[in-house]
Amino acid sequence: MSADNIHTTREIAEDLAKRCRERQTGVAYIVSENNRSGQIMLDQGTIVYVYYSNKRGEEAIDLLAVMDSCRYRFQEGSLSVTPMKLPATGDILRLLVGKSIPETDVKDAQHPDQERAKGAGQPLTDEQIAILEKALATCIGPMATIICEDCLDPALDFDANVQALAAEIPSADQVEKFKNLIAKHS
């Protein structure tokens, strides 16, 4: 989609659903007709961050859902953002289009591991915290304890905390090693 063209919220949600099915990573940039800006970030096909008109999360989603049209462009690339607590990707897309995307398309748009991920949607357990701390320490050493104290949010689910810790790891190789260690415990 061209950045100069005006698109409806439905067209944007349909494009995002397609990108989610393709497990893309990147940022959707949105500018309303009254020049309010927003961003929707995808990480391997999962919506992990939503911002619009100085609001974040569900407040931003609600504002985007009532927008009639805007300029839109999607830029693929890696993210450096801590995922926020959001509804499931399919639910966000349905909110944006008022349920006009077929249910099967929205279900396919969700990250394949999202529904079966260990602890998806559930607060962290002590066992999960120990797994995360041990895996992070294996990758970055003793600083892991401090990073876990600063970054872990027991109110968020396991996957959101994995993403938050991965964002703190300085190298892509270490991030991959961390995620592989976590996958062994799932």
N, C-alpha and C positions, 0 to 999 in steps of 0.2 A: 504494500500500500504506500502511496506517495505521501510525503509529509505535507504537501500543499493541498491535498484533497480533504474535503469534509466528509466524515463518516458518522453513521449512526452508532449508538451504543451497541445495538444488535450486531452490526457488521464487525465492530471491534471484538465483541465477545466471541463471535464465530471464528474470527482470525486467531484469537487467543486459544480457543478450543482446539483448533487445528495444530497450533504450535505445541500445546500440551500433549496431544496424541503423539506428536513427533518427538517428544521429550526434549524440547529445546530449552536452552538457558539464555536469558537475556532480559532486557528491559523494554516495556511498552511505554512510550512517552505520549502523553495525552495533554492537549491544550484546548480548553473550552472556547466557545465563541466570545465569551467575556474575559478571555485571557487568564483563566485560572489553570494552573498546571497540575499534572498528576503523573504517577508512575505505578506500573504494575510489574513486579519482578517475578520471573519464572526461574526455577532451578530444576532442571531435568524434567520439565513438564508439570511441576507443582508450583502453584502461586504461593510465594513465601513472603511477599511484602506488597502492601497497597498504600499509596499516598495520594491525596487529592485536596487541594485548597487548604493547606495547613492542618489537615486531619489525617490520621493514620488508622489502619485496621478497619474494623467494621463501620466506623463513622465515615471513613473515606469511601467504602463500598456503597453505603447508602446514598452518598452524594453523587457518585458516578452513575448509580442506577437510575437517577431521575434526570440525568443529562440527556438532551435531545441529540446533539451532534457536536463533533469536535475534530480537530486535526489530530492525526495519529501516525506514529511510526514505531516500528519494532527494531531494536538493535540487538543482535545476537552477541554474546560474549559472557565471560565469567562475571560473577557477582562478588561484591565485598560488603555484604549486608547481613546482619543477624536476622534470621527469620523471625517473624512475629506470630503471635497466636492469632490464627484466622480460621474461618470456617473451611471445610473441605473445598478443594479447587472446583469441583463440579457444582457445589452450592453457590460459590461466588459467581460462576458463569451464569447459572440460572437466575440469580438476582439481577445481573446486569441486563438480561434480555427478557425478564418477565416470563420465564419458562418457555421461551419460543425455540430454544435449541432442543432437538429431540433427546429424550432421556438417555438413549443408547450412546449418542455422541458425547454427552456430558460425562457419562460413566467412563467411556474410553479416554476422556481427557484427563482423568485422574492418574497420578503416578502409579504405575503397575504395582508397586510395593506398598502403596499408601494404606490400603484396606487391611493387609495382612501384616503390616509392620509391628514389631514387638512393642506393645505399649502405646500404639497409635491412639491419640486422644485421651490417654490416661496420664495422671500425674506420675512423676518419677518415684520409683521405689528406692529403698536403701541399696538393694542389690544392683539396680541399674546405675545408680550413682557410683558405686564401687567399680563396675565394669567400665564406665566412662573415664574415671580417674586413672585406672590401671592402663587402659589403652592409650590415653593421652601421655601418661608418664613414659610409656614405652617409646613413644614418638619424639617427645621433646625434653624428657628428663624431669628434674625436680621442680621446674617452674609449673608443671602441670597442677600441683596442689593449689598454687595461688590463682592460676587461671580458672580452675574449677570453682574456687570460692567466689571469684568475681563474676563468672559467666553462667554457671548452672542455675536454672530456675526450676525448682521442684514442681511448680504449678503447671509448667509446660510438659508436653509429652516427650517421650524418649527421642523421637526423630528431630523435633525442634531443638533439643539440647545437643544432639549430635551435630547439627548444622551450626549451632552457635559456637561450639568448641572448634569445629573445623575451620571456621572463619578466623580463629585466633592462631592457627598454625601457620608458620611463615613460609613453608615451601609446598608446592603442589605434590611432590613425592611423599612428603610426610602426611599430607592430607589423605592421599590415597592409602597409605599404610594404615592410618588411623581408621578410615572407613572399612578397610578389609578386616582389621582386628574386631571392630564392632560387629561386622557381618557374621563373624564366626560365633558370636554370642546370641545372635537372633534366632 
